[in-house]
Amino acid sequence: MNAYTVSRLAHEAGVSVHVVRDYKVRGLLRPVARTAGGYGVFDAAALQRLCFVRAALEAGIGLDLLTRLCRALDTADGDEASAHLADLCHLVERRRQALTNLETQLTELAHSTSEISA
């Protein structure tokens, strides 16, 4: 098992230790063990989750939805987790459509701007 401290987990994910600690408080990350000194130890699944959460946040997914999803996954509530995953998939599809529409508008705007310049 790969064991990660907060600082190593943060380094591997390219975030600050403050982000890892905040996510831990919010329930997005959970240590799998504790050291003799009481420090949390994380595993490779925590690193994968941290990277997923960061990617979701960059895509505009809110912390509330991500927190509910992670808590459902951690409690092994399959029905609740499936419902949150379905919500997230729908949200991603709506965002994808919105971005496609925006890209079309930008292309049209660039085209009309180049015609004005010519």
N, C-alpha and C positions, 0 to 999 in steps of 0.2 A: 504494500500500500504506500502510495506517495503521501507523505505527511507535510502539510503546509501550515506555517504560522500565519498570523494576520499579515505580517509584512511580506512574507514570501508569496502568499496568495495575491496580495495587492500588486507586487512586482510582476508576477507571471501574467496577470490580467491587464497590466498597464494602467492601474488606477492608484489612487492614494489609499493609505491605510484608513483614512477617515471614511472613505466610501465603503470599505469592507466593514468597518465598525458600524456605520449607519445601517447598512443592509442587514447586519446581524441583529441589531436592535429592532428593525422593522419586521424581522422574521423571514427575510429573503434567503439568508444563509444560516446554517446551523453547524456548529462544530461537531465532529463525530466522536471526539474524545477531549480530555483535559490533561494537561501536564501536571506534575506534582505541585507546581506552583500555581495551578488554577487557570493557566492560559489555554484558550481554545485551540484545538488542532483540527484542521480541515483536510478533506481528502480530494482526490481528483474530480469527483462528482461536484464538489463545491466550486472548484475552478471552472468546470464546464457550466455550471449554473450562473456563476458570476459573469462569464463571457456572454451567455444568453441574455441575462438581464441588461447588460450594457448595450448589446446589439438592439434589444427591444426598445430601450430608452432612446437610443439614437434614431430609431424608426418612428418615434413619437408615441410609443405605448406608455401609458401612465403607470406610476408606481402602485396605485391602488389595485389595479387589475393584476399586476405582476405579484404583488404581495398576496392577494387572495389565491392566485394560482399556486404559488410556492407553498403556502400553508396547506392547501388541499393536497398537494403532492407529498408533503411531509407527514400528513396524517393518514396517508394511504386511502383517502376517500376518493375512490375511482370515479363515482358518479359526479361529484363536485368538481374534481380535476378535469374530467371530460367536458363538463359544461363550460368551465373557464377556458379550456383549450379551444373549444368551438367558438366562444366569444372572441378570443384572440385571433383565430383564423379569419373570422368575419371582419374584424377590425383591420387586419392586414390587407385583406382583399379590397376593402373600401379605400384604404390609403393608397394601394397600388393603382386603383382606378383614378383617384384624385390626382396622383402624380402623372399618370399617363395623359389625363386631360390638361394638366398644367404644361407638360412637355409639348403637347400639340399647340397650345396657345403661345408658348414661347417661340416655337418654330414659325408660326404664322406672324408673330410680331417681328421677329428677326427678318423674315422675308419682306414684310411690308416696309420695314426700316431701310433695307438695302435698296428697295425700289425708289424710295424717297431720295436717297443719297445719289442714285444714278442719274 
